[in-house]
Amino acid sequence: MGQERRSFGSIERRSGYFRARYVGPDRQRYDAPHLFSERIDAEFWLGEVHRSIERQEWRPPVKVKGGPDDLDTLAGYARHCLAERELTPRTREEYGRLLEKLIAPTLGSFKLKYLEPDQIRRWYSTVLSADRPVQRKHAYSLLRSILREAEDEGLIDRNPCRVRNAGKVRRTRDIEPATPAELNKLLELPPKQGLPVVLAGWCGLRSGEVRGLRRRDLDLTEGVVRVRQAVTRTKGQVHVGAPKTAAGTRDVGIPPHLIPYLAKYVAALPVTGRDGFLFPGGDGVSPMSEKALRYAYGKARKVIGREDLTFHDMRHSAASLAGMTGATTAELKAMMGHATAGMVERYQHATRASRSRLAENMSKLAEL
Protein backbone atom coordinates (compact mmCIF):
# COMPACT_ATOMS: atom_id res chain seq x y z
CA MET A 1 0.00 0.00 0.00
CA GLY A 2 1.94 3.00 -1.29
CA GLN A 3 1.40 6.49 0.00
CA GLU A 4 1.87 9.47 -2.30
CA ARG A 5 3.28 12.62 -0.69
CA ARG A 6 1.96 15.90 -2.04
CA SER A 7 2.35 19.61 -1.39
CA PHE A 8 -0.92 19.33 0.57
CA GLY A 9 -2.21 16.12 2.05
CA SER A 10 -1.48 12.56 1.00
CA ILE A 11 -3.22 9.78 -0.92
CA GLU A 12 -2.85 6.12 0.00
CA ARG A 13 -4.04 3.17 -2.08
CA ARG A 14 -5.99 0.62 -0.03
CA SER A 15 -7.41 -2.58 -1.58
CA GLY A 16 -8.32 -0.96 -4.87
CA TYR A 17 -9.54 2.30 -3.29
CA PHE A 18 -7.80 5.54 -2.32
CA ARG A 19 -7.72 7.19 1.10
CA ALA A 20 -7.04 10.93 1.33
CA ARG A 21 -5.77 12.60 4.49
CA TYR A 22 -4.28 15.94 5.49
CA VAL A 23 -3.02 17.95 8.42
CA GLY A 24 -5.31 20.86 9.26
CA PRO A 25 -4.42 24.36 10.48
CA ASP A 26 -4.88 23.01 14.03
CA ARG A 27 -2.02 20.53 13.32
CA GLN A 28 -4.42 17.58 13.70
CA ARG A 29 -4.56 14.88 11.05
CA TYR A 30 -7.88 14.30 9.30
CA ASP A 31 -9.03 11.54 6.95
CA ALA A 32 -11.60 11.97 4.19
CA PRO A 33 -15.01 10.74 5.40
CA HIS A 34 -14.96 7.93 2.83
CA LEU A 35 -12.67 6.07 0.41
CA PHE A 36 -12.49 7.04 -3.26
CA SER A 37 -12.73 4.66 -6.20
CA GLU A 38 -10.55 6.92 -8.38
CA ARG A 39 -7.30 8.75 -7.48
CA ILE A 40 -8.50 11.85 -9.35
CA ASP A 41 -11.49 12.10 -6.99
CA ALA A 42 -9.22 11.95 -3.94
CA GLU A 43 -7.07 14.69 -5.49
CA PHE A 44 -10.14 16.82 -6.14
CA TRP A 45 -11.35 16.39 -2.54
CA LEU A 46 -7.96 17.44 -1.15
CA GLY A 47 -7.98 20.43 -3.49
CA GLU A 48 -11.37 21.53 -2.15
CA VAL A 49 -10.14 21.25 1.46
CA HIS A 50 -6.97 23.16 0.61
CA ARG A 51 -8.95 25.97 -1.00
CA SER A 52 -11.25 26.22 2.04
CA ILE A 53 -8.16 26.58 4.27
CA GLU A 54 -6.69 29.29 2.04
CA ARG A 55 -10.01 31.17 2.13
CA GLN A 56 -10.04 30.77 5.93
CA GLU A 57 -13.39 28.96 5.67
CA TRP A 58 -12.12 25.62 7.00
CA ARG A 59 -13.63 24.20 10.17
CA PRO A 60 -12.61 20.95 11.90
CA PRO A 61 -14.90 18.08 10.81
CA VAL A 62 -17.53 17.29 13.42
CA LYS A 63 -16.78 13.99 15.10
CA VAL A 64 -19.51 11.48 15.87
CA LYS A 65 -20.95 12.02 19.33
CA GLY A 66 -21.84 9.30 21.75
CA GLY A 67 -19.32 6.86 23.12
CA PRO A 68 -19.61 3.33 24.48
CA ASP A 69 -20.99 4.58 27.80
CA ASP A 70 -24.31 5.67 26.29
CA LEU A 71 -24.87 2.98 23.67
CA ASP A 72 -27.86 1.76 25.66
CA THR A 73 -29.69 5.04 24.91
CA LEU A 74 -31.36 5.66 21.58
CA ALA A 75 -29.16 8.67 20.75
CA GLY A 76 -25.90 6.89 21.60
CA TYR A 77 -26.83 3.73 19.75
CA ALA A 78 -28.13 5.68 16.72
CA ARG A 79 -24.88 7.69 16.41
CA HIS A 80 -22.85 4.50 16.69
CA CYS A 81 -25.12 2.79 14.16
CA LEU A 82 -24.76 5.59 11.58
CA ALA A 83 -21.00 5.79 12.11
CA GLU A 84 -20.76 2.09 11.17
CA ARG A 85 -22.84 2.39 7.99
CA GLU A 86 -21.29 2.84 4.55
CA LEU A 87 -23.00 6.05 3.38
CA THR A 88 -22.33 8.72 0.80
CA PRO A 89 -21.29 12.08 2.30
CA ARG A 90 -24.63 13.66 1.36
CA THR A 91 -26.64 10.82 2.94
CA ARG A 92 -24.48 10.85 6.07
CA GLU A 93 -25.06 14.58 6.46
CA GLU A 94 -28.82 14.21 5.94
CA TYR A 95 -29.14 11.30 8.38
CA GLY A 96 -27.12 13.23 10.94
CA ARG A 97 -29.41 16.24 10.56
CA LEU A 98 -32.55 14.14 10.97
CA LEU A 99 -31.12 12.41 14.03
CA GLU A 100 -29.85 15.52 15.80
CA LYS A 101 -32.75 17.84 14.92
CA LEU A 102 -35.81 15.60 14.95
CA ILE A 103 -35.10 12.33 16.77
CA ALA A 104 -32.53 12.85 19.52
CA PRO A 105 -34.06 15.94 21.22
CA THR A 106 -37.27 14.03 22.04
CA LEU A 107 -36.36 10.34 22.13
CA GLY A 108 -32.57 10.36 22.44
CA SER A 109 -32.30 10.00 26.22
CA PHE A 110 -34.61 6.96 26.39
CA LYS A 111 -33.04 3.59 27.05
CA LEU A 112 -33.47 1.38 23.99
CA LYS A 113 -35.14 -1.41 25.94
CA TYR A 114 -37.73 0.97 27.40
CA LEU A 115 -38.96 2.48 24.15
CA GLU A 116 -42.64 1.72 23.56
CA PRO A 117 -44.88 2.04 20.46
CA ASP A 118 -46.98 4.73 22.17
CA GLN A 119 -43.89 6.92 22.64
CA ILE A 120 -43.04 6.55 18.95
CA ARG A 121 -46.62 7.40 17.94
CA ARG A 122 -46.67 10.54 20.11
CA TRP A 123 -43.32 11.64 18.67
CA TYR A 124 -44.54 11.00 15.14
CA SER A 125 -47.78 12.94 15.61
CA THR A 126 -46.48 15.87 17.67
CA VAL A 127 -42.81 16.46 16.76
CA LEU A 128 -42.83 15.62 13.06
CA SER A 129 -44.72 18.21 11.06
CA ALA A 130 -47.46 16.94 8.75
CA ASP A 131 -46.77 20.05 6.64
CA ARG A 132 -43.43 18.54 5.65
CA PRO A 133 -44.45 15.01 4.66
CA VAL A 134 -41.21 14.02 2.95
CA GLN A 135 -39.08 15.04 5.94
CA ARG A 136 -41.55 13.29 8.22
CA LYS A 137 -41.29 10.10 6.20
CA HIS A 138 -37.48 10.20 6.12
CA ALA A 139 -37.14 10.80 9.87
CA TYR A 140 -39.50 7.94 10.70
CA SER A 141 -37.83 5.60 8.20
CA LEU A 142 -34.42 6.38 9.67
CA LEU A 143 -35.60 5.70 13.22
CA ARG A 144 -37.27 2.46 12.12
CA SER A 145 -34.11 1.25 10.38
CA ILE A 146 -31.95 2.04 13.43
CA LEU A 147 -34.29 0.18 15.76
CA ARG A 148 -34.46 -2.70 13.28
CA GLU A 149 -30.69 -3.08 13.70
CA ALA A 150 -31.11 -2.98 17.47
CA GLU A 151 -33.71 -5.75 17.17
CA ASP A 152 -31.41 -7.81 14.93
CA GLU A 153 -28.61 -7.45 17.49
CA GLY A 154 -30.88 -8.62 20.31
CA LEU A 155 -30.81 -5.28 22.13
CA ILE A 156 -34.61 -5.01 22.01
CA ASP A 157 -37.26 -7.72 21.73
CA ARG A 158 -39.30 -6.01 19.01
CA ASN A 159 -39.07 -2.84 16.94
CA PRO A 160 -41.46 -0.30 18.51
CA CYS A 161 -41.93 1.63 15.23
CA ARG A 162 -45.45 0.52 14.30
CA VAL A 163 -47.16 3.68 13.03
CA ARG A 164 -49.51 2.61 10.25
CA ASN A 165 -48.75 4.12 6.81
CA ALA A 166 -45.98 6.27 8.31
CA GLY A 167 -43.62 5.53 5.43
CA LYS A 168 -46.01 6.69 2.70
CA VAL A 169 -46.20 10.15 1.16
CA ARG A 170 -49.09 11.22 -1.01
CA ARG A 171 -48.06 12.99 -4.19
CA THR A 172 -49.00 16.66 -3.80
CA ARG A 173 -48.97 17.57 -7.48
CA ASP A 174 -49.58 15.90 -10.79
CA ILE A 175 -46.63 15.77 -13.15
CA GLU A 176 -47.11 15.97 -16.90
CA PRO A 177 -43.84 14.55 -18.26
CA ALA A 178 -41.95 16.27 -21.04
CA THR A 179 -42.81 15.00 -24.51
CA PRO A 180 -40.29 13.71 -27.06
CA ALA A 181 -40.80 16.88 -29.11
CA GLU A 182 -40.07 19.06 -26.07
CA LEU A 183 -36.93 17.11 -25.19
CA ASN A 184 -35.66 17.28 -28.78
CA LYS A 185 -36.19 21.03 -28.84
CA LEU A 186 -33.53 21.27 -26.13
CA LEU A 187 -30.97 20.21 -28.72
CA GLU A 188 -31.28 23.75 -30.11
CA LEU A 189 -29.56 25.08 -26.97
CA PRO A 190 -25.78 25.39 -26.68
CA PRO A 191 -24.61 21.80 -26.02
CA LYS A 192 -23.27 22.43 -22.51
CA GLN A 193 -26.71 23.73 -21.51
CA GLY A 194 -28.96 21.40 -23.46
CA LEU A 195 -27.20 18.03 -23.34
CA PRO A 196 -27.13 17.60 -19.51
CA VAL A 197 -30.90 18.11 -19.44
CA VAL A 198 -31.44 15.91 -22.50
CA LEU A 199 -29.54 13.03 -20.86
CA ALA A 200 -31.74 13.36 -17.78
CA GLY A 201 -34.92 13.47 -19.86
CA TRP A 202 -34.11 10.53 -22.13
CA CYS A 203 -31.90 8.37 -19.88
CA GLY A 204 -33.31 9.09 -16.40
CA LEU A 205 -30.08 10.38 -14.84
CA ARG A 206 -30.15 12.30 -11.56
CA SER A 207 -28.56 15.75 -11.46
CA GLY A 208 -25.55 14.51 -9.46
CA GLU A 209 -25.11 11.62 -11.88
CA VAL A 210 -25.13 13.95 -14.88
CA ARG A 211 -22.53 16.18 -13.26
CA GLY A 212 -20.40 13.17 -12.29
CA LEU A 213 -20.12 11.75 -15.80
CA ARG A 214 -16.62 11.38 -17.18
CA ARG A 215 -15.69 11.18 -20.84
CA ARG A 216 -14.97 7.47 -20.53
CA ASP A 217 -18.55 6.89 -19.29
CA LEU A 218 -19.96 7.78 -22.70
CA ASP A 219 -19.69 4.85 -25.11
CA LEU A 220 -21.07 6.20 -28.39
CA THR A 221 -20.10 3.07 -30.31
CA GLU A 222 -22.26 0.85 -28.13
CA GLY A 223 -24.75 3.66 -27.47
CA VAL A 224 -24.48 3.49 -23.68
CA VAL A 225 -23.91 5.95 -20.85
CA ARG A 226 -22.31 4.27 -17.83
CA VAL A 227 -23.30 5.71 -14.44
CA ARG A 228 -20.39 5.06 -12.10
CA GLN A 229 -20.23 8.12 -9.84
CA ALA A 230 -22.25 11.12 -8.69
CA VAL A 231 -21.46 14.59 -7.41
CA THR A 232 -22.85 15.73 -4.05
CA ARG A 233 -22.26 18.79 -1.88
CA THR A 234 -22.13 18.92 1.91
CA LYS A 235 -21.37 21.98 4.05
CA GLY A 236 -19.59 23.79 1.25
CA GLN A 237 -17.55 20.79 0.08
CA VAL A 238 -18.00 18.98 -3.22
CA HIS A 239 -17.75 15.18 -3.23
CA VAL A 240 -17.40 12.83 -6.19
CA GLY A 241 -18.15 9.24 -5.27
CA ALA A 242 -20.21 6.16 -6.03
CA PRO A 243 -23.99 6.54 -6.54
CA LYS A 244 -26.15 6.48 -3.44
CA THR A 245 -27.07 2.79 -3.83
CA ALA A 246 -25.60 -0.23 -5.58
CA ALA A 247 -28.54 -0.17 -8.00
CA GLY A 248 -27.50 3.35 -9.00
CA THR A 249 -24.39 1.94 -10.71
CA ARG A 250 -25.79 1.03 -14.10
CA ASP A 251 -25.54 1.22 -17.89
CA VAL A 252 -28.30 3.10 -19.72
CA GLY A 253 -28.97 2.95 -23.43
CA ILE A 254 -28.77 6.25 -25.32
CA PRO A 255 -31.53 6.88 -27.89
CA PRO A 256 -29.71 6.68 -31.25
CA HIS A 257 -30.90 10.09 -32.48
CA LEU A 258 -28.87 11.74 -29.67
CA ILE A 259 -25.55 10.13 -30.58
CA PRO A 260 -24.53 12.56 -33.38
CA TYR A 261 -25.10 15.53 -31.03
CA LEU A 262 -23.07 13.90 -28.25
CA ALA A 263 -20.28 12.94 -30.66
CA LYS A 264 -20.02 16.51 -31.94
CA TYR A 265 -19.96 17.85 -28.36
CA VAL A 266 -17.24 15.41 -27.23
CA ALA A 267 -15.10 16.19 -30.29
CA ALA A 268 -15.12 19.88 -29.35
CA LEU A 269 -14.06 19.31 -25.72
CA PRO A 270 -10.52 20.27 -24.67
CA VAL A 271 -8.11 17.36 -24.57
CA THR A 272 -8.22 16.40 -20.88
CA GLY A 273 -8.14 12.61 -21.14
CA ARG A 274 -10.83 10.01 -20.56
CA ASP A 275 -10.91 10.78 -16.83
CA GLY A 276 -12.00 14.36 -17.53
CA PHE A 277 -15.57 15.31 -16.69
CA LEU A 278 -18.03 15.22 -19.58
CA PHE A 279 -19.55 18.49 -18.36
CA PRO A 280 -16.64 20.30 -16.65
CA GLY A 281 -16.86 23.45 -14.60
CA GLY A 282 -15.39 26.79 -15.55
CA ASP A 283 -11.87 25.67 -14.64
CA GLY A 284 -12.11 22.76 -17.06
CA VAL A 285 -11.14 20.26 -14.34
CA SER A 286 -13.84 20.14 -11.66
CA PRO A 287 -17.40 18.95 -12.35
CA MET A 288 -20.14 21.33 -13.44
CA SER A 289 -21.50 23.14 -10.38
CA GLU A 290 -25.06 22.93 -9.10
CA LYS A 291 -25.49 26.59 -9.94
CA ALA A 292 -24.40 26.06 -13.54
CA LEU A 293 -26.78 23.13 -13.95
CA ARG A 294 -29.66 25.16 -12.47
CA TYR A 295 -28.88 27.95 -14.93
CA ALA A 296 -28.85 25.48 -17.82
CA TYR A 297 -32.13 23.97 -16.71
CA GLY A 298 -33.70 27.42 -16.37
CA LYS A 299 -32.82 28.05 -20.03
CA ALA A 300 -34.22 24.65 -21.00
CA ARG A 301 -37.57 25.23 -19.30
CA LYS A 302 -38.01 28.55 -21.07
CA VAL A 303 -37.20 27.05 -24.47
CA ILE A 304 -39.98 24.47 -24.15
CA GLY A 305 -42.34 26.62 -22.09
CA ARG A 306 -42.46 24.13 -19.19
CA GLU A 307 -41.87 26.23 -16.06
CA ASP A 308 -43.85 23.58 -14.16
CA LEU A 309 -41.10 20.96 -14.44
CA THR A 310 -38.27 20.54 -11.94
CA PHE A 311 -34.99 18.94 -12.97
CA HIS A 312 -35.96 15.80 -11.07
CA ASP A 313 -39.12 15.65 -13.18
CA MET A 314 -36.87 14.77 -16.10
CA ARG A 315 -36.54 11.34 -14.50
CA HIS A 316 -40.32 11.04 -14.55
CA SER A 317 -40.22 11.92 -18.24
CA ALA A 318 -37.61 9.25 -19.00
CA ALA A 319 -39.53 6.54 -17.14
CA SER A 320 -42.81 7.48 -18.79
CA LEU A 321 -41.29 7.47 -22.28
CA ALA A 322 -39.66 4.10 -21.62
CA GLY A 323 -42.97 2.75 -20.31
CA MET A 324 -44.76 3.91 -23.46
CA THR A 325 -42.38 1.78 -25.52
CA GLY A 326 -43.38 -1.30 -23.54
CA ALA A 327 -40.44 -1.46 -21.10
CA THR A 328 -40.92 -4.06 -18.38
CA THR A 329 -40.70 -3.25 -14.67
CA ALA A 330 -37.31 -5.00 -14.52
CA GLU A 331 -36.04 -2.88 -17.43
CA LEU A 332 -37.30 0.30 -15.79
CA LYS A 333 -35.64 -0.66 -12.49
CA ALA A 334 -32.32 -1.11 -14.28
CA MET A 335 -32.67 2.12 -16.22
CA MET A 336 -33.67 4.28 -13.25
CA GLY A 337 -31.22 2.71 -10.81
CA HIS A 338 -33.83 1.51 -8.32
CA ALA A 339 -33.71 -1.64 -6.23
CA THR A 340 -37.47 -2.11 -5.90
CA ALA A 341 -40.45 -2.06 -8.24
CA GLY A 342 -42.28 0.24 -5.82
CA MET A 343 -39.78 3.03 -6.42
CA VAL A 344 -40.20 2.67 -10.19
CA GLU A 345 -43.96 3.16 -9.90
CA ARG A 346 -43.39 6.69 -8.58
CA TYR A 347 -41.93 7.69 -11.95
CA GLN A 348 -44.55 6.22 -14.24
CA HIS A 349 -47.27 8.55 -15.43
CA ALA A 350 -50.10 8.48 -17.91
CA THR A 351 -49.49 11.31 -20.38
CA ARG A 352 -52.26 13.18 -22.19
CA ALA A 353 -51.40 11.26 -25.36
CA SER A 354 -51.56 7.85 -23.67
CA ARG A 355 -54.81 8.77 -21.89
CA SER A 356 -56.38 9.79 -25.18
CA ARG A 357 -55.18 6.63 -26.90
CA LEU A 358 -56.59 4.52 -24.05
CA ALA A 359 -59.97 6.27 -24.24
CA GLU A 360 -60.13 5.84 -28.02
CA ASN A 361 -59.31 2.15 -27.73
CA MET A 362 -61.98 1.68 -25.05
CA SER A 363 -64.53 3.50 -27.18
CA LYS A 364 -63.88 1.06 -30.01
CA LEU A 365 -65.23 -1.67 -27.75
CA ALA A 366 -68.66 -0.01 -27.98
CA GLU A 367 -68.63 -0.55 -31.74
CA LEU A 368 -68.43 -4.34 -31.40
C-alpha positions as CSV (number, residue, x, y, z in Angstrom):
1,M,0.0,0.0,0.0
2,G,1.9,3.0,-1.3
3,Q,1.4,6.5,0.0
4,E,1.9,9.5,-2.3
5,R,3.3,12.6,-0.7
6,R,2.0,15.9,-2.0
7,S,2.3,19.6,-1.4
8,F,-0.9,19.3,0.6
9,G,-2.2,16.1,2.0
10,S,-1.5,12.6,1.0
11,I,-3.2,9.8,-0.9
12,E,-2.9,6.1,0.0
13,R,-4.0,3.2,-2.1
14,R,-6.0,0.6,0.0
15,S,-7.4,-2.6,-1.6
16,G,-8.3,-1.0,-4.9
17,Y,-9.5,2.3,-3.3
18,F,-7.8,5.5,-2.3
19,R,-7.7,7.2,1.1
20,A,-7.0,10.9,1.3
21,R,-5.8,12.6,4.5
22,Y,-4.3,15.9,5.5
23,V,-3.0,18.0,8.4
24,G,-5.3,20.9,9.3
25,P,-4.4,24.4,10.5
26,D,-4.9,23.0,14.0
27,R,-2.0,20.5,13.3
28,Q,-4.4,17.6,13.7
29,R,-4.6,14.9,11.0
30,Y,-7.9,14.3,9.3
31,D,-9.0,11.5,7.0
32,A,-11.6,12.0,4.2
33,P,-15.0,10.7,5.4
34,H,-15.0,7.9,2.8
35,L,-12.7,6.1,0.4
36,F,-12.5,7.0,-3.3
37,S,-12.7,4.7,-6.2
38,E,-10.5,6.9,-8.4
39,R,-7.3,8.7,-7.5
40,I,-8.5,11.8,-9.3
41,D,-11.5,12.1,-7.0
42,A,-9.2,11.9,-3.9
43,E,-7.1,14.7,-5.5
44,F,-10.1,16.8,-6.1
45,W,-11.3,16.4,-2.5
46,L,-8.0,17.4,-1.2
47,G,-8.0,20.4,-3.5
48,E,-11.4,21.5,-2.1
49,V,-10.1,21.2,1.5
50,H,-7.0,23.2,0.6
51,R,-8.9,26.0,-1.0
52,S,-11.2,26.2,2.0
53,I,-8.2,26.6,4.3
54,E,-6.7,29.3,2.0
55,R,-10.0,31.2,2.1
56,Q,-10.0,30.8,5.9
57,E,-13.4,29.0,5.7
58,W,-12.1,25.6,7.0
59,R,-13.6,24.2,10.2
60,P,-12.6,21.0,11.9
61,P,-14.9,18.1,10.8
62,V,-17.5,17.3,13.4
63,K,-16.8,14.0,15.1
64,V,-19.5,11.5,15.9
65,K,-21.0,12.0,19.3
66,G,-21.8,9.3,21.8
67,G,-19.3,6.9,23.1
68,P,-19.6,3.3,24.5
69,D,-21.0,4.6,27.8
70,D,-24.3,5.7,26.3
71,L,-24.9,3.0,23.7
72,D,-27.9,1.8,25.7
73,T,-29.7,5.0,24.9
74,L,-31.4,5.7,21.6
75,A,-29.2,8.7,20.7
76,G,-25.9,6.9,21.6
77,Y,-26.8,3.7,19.7
78,A,-28.1,5.7,16.7
79,R,-24.9,7.7,16.4
80,H,-22.9,4.5,16.7
81,C,-25.1,2.8,14.2
82,L,-24.8,5.6,11.6
83,A,-21.0,5.8,12.1
84,E,-20.8,2.1,11.2
85,R,-22.8,2.4,8.0
86,E,-21.3,2.8,4.5
87,L,-23.0,6.0,3.4
88,T,-22.3,8.7,0.8
89,P,-21.3,12.1,2.3
90,R,-24.6,13.7,1.4
91,T,-26.6,10.8,2.9
92,R,-24.5,10.9,6.1
93,E,-25.1,14.6,6.5
94,E,-28.8,14.2,5.9
95,Y,-29.1,11.3,8.4
96,G,-27.1,13.2,10.9
97,R,-29.4,16.2,10.6
98,L,-32.6,14.1,11.0
99,L,-31.1,12.4,14.0
100,E,-29.9,15.5,15.8
101,K,-32.8,17.8,14.9
102,L,-35.8,15.6,14.9
103,I,-35.1,12.3,16.8
104,A,-32.5,12.9,19.5
105,P,-34.1,15.9,21.2
106,T,-37.3,14.0,22.0
107,L,-36.4,10.3,22.1
108,G,-32.6,10.4,22.4
109,S,-32.3,10.0,26.2
110,F,-34.6,7.0,26.4
111,K,-33.0,3.6,27.1
112,L,-33.5,1.4,24.0
113,K,-35.1,-1.4,25.9
114,Y,-37.7,1.0,27.4
115,L,-39.0,2.5,24.1
116,E,-42.6,1.7,23.6
117,P,-44.9,2.0,20.5
118,D,-47.0,4.7,22.2
119,Q,-43.9,6.9,22.6
120,I,-43.0,6.6,18.9
121,R,-46.6,7.4,17.9
122,R,-46.7,10.5,20.1
123,W,-43.3,11.6,18.7
124,Y,-44.5,11.0,15.1
125,S,-47.8,12.9,15.6
126,T,-46.5,15.9,17.7
127,V,-42.8,16.5,16.8
128,L,-42.8,15.6,13.1
129,S,-44.7,18.2,11.1
130,A,-47.5,16.9,8.7
131,D,-46.8,20.1,6.6
132,R,-43.4,18.5,5.6
133,P,-44.5,15.0,4.7
134,V,-41.2,14.0,2.9
135,Q,-39.1,15.0,5.9
136,R,-41.6,13.3,8.2
137,K,-41.3,10.1,6.2
138,H,-37.5,10.2,6.1
139,A,-37.1,10.8,9.9
140,Y,-39.5,7.9,10.7
141,S,-37.8,5.6,8.2
142,L,-34.4,6.4,9.7
143,L,-35.6,5.7,13.2
144,R,-37.3,2.5,12.1
145,S,-34.1,1.3,10.4
146,I,-32.0,2.0,13.4
147,L,-34.3,0.2,15.8
148,R,-34.5,-2.7,13.3
149,E,-30.7,-3.1,13.7
150,A,-31.1,-3.0,17.5
151,E,-33.7,-5.8,17.2
152,D,-31.4,-7.8,14.9
153,E,-28.6,-7.4,17.5
154,G,-30.9,-8.6,20.3
155,L,-30.8,-5.3,22.1
156,I,-34.6,-5.0,22.0
157,D,-37.3,-7.7,21.7
158,R,-39.3,-6.0,19.0
159,N,-39.1,-2.8,16.9
160,P,-41.5,-0.3,18.5
161,C,-41.9,1.6,15.2
162,R,-45.5,0.5,14.3
163,V,-47.2,3.7,13.0
164,R,-49.5,2.6,10.2
165,N,-48.7,4.1,6.8
166,A,-46.0,6.3,8.3
167,G,-43.6,5.5,5.4
168,K,-46.0,6.7,2.7
169,V,-46.2,10.2,1.2
170,R,-49.1,11.2,-1.0
171,R,-48.1,13.0,-4.2
172,T,-49.0,16.7,-3.8
173,R,-49.0,17.6,-7.5
174,D,-49.6,15.9,-10.8
175,I,-46.6,15.8,-13.2
176,E,-47.1,16.0,-16.9
177,P,-43.8,14.6,-18.3
178,A,-41.9,16.3,-21.0
179,T,-42.8,15.0,-24.5
180,P,-40.3,13.7,-27.1
181,A,-40.8,16.9,-29.1
182,E,-40.1,19.1,-26.1
183,L,-36.9,17.1,-25.2
184,N,-35.7,17.3,-28.8
185,K,-36.2,21.0,-28.8
186,L,-33.5,21.3,-26.1
187,L,-31.0,20.2,-28.7
188,E,-31.3,23.8,-30.1
189,L,-29.6,25.1,-27.0
190,P,-25.8,25.4,-26.7
191,P,-24.6,21.8,-26.0
192,K,-23.3,22.4,-22.5
193,Q,-26.7,23.7,-21.5
194,G,-29.0,21.4,-23.5
195,L,-27.2,18.0,-23.3
196,P,-27.1,17.6,-19.5
197,V,-30.9,18.1,-19.4
198,V,-31.4,15.9,-22.5
199,L,-29.5,13.0,-20.9
200,A,-31.7,13.4,-17.8
201,G,-34.9,13.5,-19.9
202,W,-34.1,10.5,-22.1
203,C,-31.9,8.4,-19.9
204,G,-33.3,9.1,-16.4
205,L,-30.1,10.4,-14.8
206,R,-30.1,12.3,-11.6
207,S,-28.6,15.8,-11.5
208,G,-25.6,14.5,-9.5
209,E,-25.1,11.6,-11.9
210,V,-25.1,14.0,-14.9
211,R,-22.5,16.2,-13.3
212,G,-20.4,13.2,-12.3
213,L,-20.1,11.7,-15.8
214,R,-16.6,11.4,-17.2
215,R,-15.7,11.2,-20.8
216,R,-15.0,7.5,-20.5
217,D,-18.5,6.9,-19.3
218,L,-20.0,7.8,-22.7
219,D,-19.7,4.9,-25.1
220,L,-21.1,6.2,-28.4
221,T,-20.1,3.1,-30.3
222,E,-22.3,0.9,-28.1
223,G,-24.7,3.7,-27.5
224,V,-24.5,3.5,-23.7
225,V,-23.9,5.9,-20.8
226,R,-22.3,4.3,-17.8
227,V,-23.3,5.7,-14.4
228,R,-20.4,5.1,-12.1
229,Q,-20.2,8.1,-9.8
230,A,-22.2,11.1,-8.7
231,V,-21.5,14.6,-7.4
232,T,-22.8,15.7,-4.1
233,R,-22.3,18.8,-1.9
234,T,-22.1,18.9,1.9
235,K,-21.4,22.0,4.0
236,G,-19.6,23.8,1.3
237,Q,-17.6,20.8,0.1
238,V,-18.0,19.0,-3.2
239,H,-17.8,15.2,-3.2
240,V,-17.4,12.8,-6.2
241,G,-18.1,9.2,-5.3
242,A,-20.2,6.2,-6.0
243,P,-24.0,6.5,-6.5
244,K,-26.2,6.5,-3.4
245,T,-27.1,2.8,-3.8
246,A,-25.6,-0.2,-5.6
247,A,-28.5,-0.2,-8.0
248,G,-27.5,3.4,-9.0
249,T,-24.4,1.9,-10.7
250,R,-25.8,1.0,-14.1
251,D,-25.5,1.2,-17.9
252,V,-28.3,3.1,-19.7
253,G,-29.0,3.0,-23.4
254,I,-28.8,6.2,-25.3
255,P,-31.5,6.9,-27.9
256,P,-29.7,6.7,-31.2
257,H,-30.9,10.1,-32.5
258,L,-28.9,11.7,-29.7
259,I,-25.5,10.1,-30.6
260,P,-24.5,12.6,-33.4
261,Y,-25.1,15.5,-31.0
262,L,-23.1,13.9,-28.3
263,A,-20.3,12.9,-30.7
264,K,-20.0,16.5,-31.9
265,Y,-20.0,17.8,-28.4
266,V,-17.2,15.4,-27.2
267,A,-15.1,16.2,-30.3
268,A,-15.1,19.9,-29.3
269,L,-14.1,19.3,-25.7
270,P,-10.5,20.3,-24.7
271,V,-8.1,17.4,-24.6
272,T,-8.2,16.4,-20.9
273,G,-8.1,12.6,-21.1
274,R,-10.8,10.0,-20.6
275,D,-10.9,10.8,-16.8
276,G,-12.0,14.4,-17.5
277,F,-15.6,15.3,-16.7
278,L,-18.0,15.2,-19.6
279,F,-19.5,18.5,-18.4
280,P,-16.6,20.3,-16.7
281,G,-16.9,23.5,-14.6
282,G,-15.4,26.8,-15.6
283,D,-11.9,25.7,-14.6
284,G,-12.1,22.8,-17.1
285,V,-11.1,20.3,-14.3
286,S,-13.8,20.1,-11.7
287,P,-17.4,18.9,-12.4
288,M,-20.1,21.3,-13.4
289,S,-21.5,23.1,-10.4
290,E,-25.1,22.9,-9.1
291,K,-25.5,26.6,-9.9
292,A,-24.4,26.1,-13.5
293,L,-26.8,23.1,-14.0
294,R,-29.7,25.2,-12.5
295,Y,-28.9,27.9,-14.9
296,A,-28.9,25.5,-17.8
297,Y,-32.1,24.0,-16.7
298,G,-33.7,27.4,-16.4
299,K,-32.8,28.1,-20.0
300,A,-34.2,24.7,-21.0
301,R,-37.6,25.2,-19.3
302,K,-38.0,28.6,-21.1
303,V,-37.2,27.0,-24.5
304,I,-40.0,24.5,-24.2
305,G,-42.3,26.6,-22.1
306,R,-42.5,24.1,-19.2
307,E,-41.9,26.2,-16.1
308,D,-43.8,23.6,-14.2
309,L,-41.1,21.0,-14.4
310,T,-38.3,20.5,-11.9
311,F,-35.0,18.9,-13.0
312,H,-36.0,15.8,-11.1
313,D,-39.1,15.6,-13.2
314,M,-36.9,14.8,-16.1
315,R,-36.5,11.3,-14.5
316,H,-40.3,11.0,-14.6
317,S,-40.2,11.9,-18.2
318,A,-37.6,9.3,-19.0
319,A,-39.5,6.5,-17.1
320,S,-42.8,7.5,-18.8
321,L,-41.3,7.5,-22.3
322,A,-39.7,4.1,-21.6
323,G,-43.0,2.8,-20.3
324,M,-44.8,3.9,-23.5
325,T,-42.4,1.8,-25.5
326,G,-43.4,-1.3,-23.5
327,A,-40.4,-1.5,-21.1
328,T,-40.9,-4.1,-18.4
329,T,-40.7,-3.3,-14.7
330,A,-37.3,-5.0,-14.5
331,E,-36.0,-2.9,-17.4
332,L,-37.3,0.3,-15.8
333,K,-35.6,-0.7,-12.5
334,A,-32.3,-1.1,-14.3
335,M,-32.7,2.1,-16.2
336,M,-33.7,4.3,-13.2
337,G,-31.2,2.7,-10.8
338,H,-33.8,1.5,-8.3
339,A,-33.7,-1.6,-6.2
340,T,-37.5,-2.1,-5.9
341,A,-40.5,-2.1,-8.2
342,G,-42.3,0.2,-5.8
343,M,-39.8,3.0,-6.4
344,V,-40.2,2.7,-10.2
345,E,-44.0,3.2,-9.9
346,R,-43.4,6.7,-8.6
347,Y,-41.9,7.7,-12.0
348,Q,-44.5,6.2,-14.2
349,H,-47.3,8.6,-15.4
350,A,-50.1,8.5,-17.9
351,T,-49.5,11.3,-20.4
352,R,-52.3,13.2,-22.2
353,A,-51.4,11.3,-25.4
354,S,-51.6,7.9,-23.7
355,R,-54.8,8.8,-21.9
356,S,-56.4,9.8,-25.2
357,R,-55.2,6.6,-26.9
358,L,-56.6,4.5,-24.1
359,A,-60.0,6.3,-24.2
360,E,-60.1,5.8,-28.0
361,N,-59.3,2.1,-27.7
362,M,-62.0,1.7,-25.1
363,S,-64.5,3.5,-27.2
364,K,-63.9,1.1,-30.0
365,L,-65.2,-1.7,-27.7
366,A,-68.7,0.0,-28.0
367,E,-68.6,-0.6,-31.7
368,L,-68.4,-4.3,-31.4
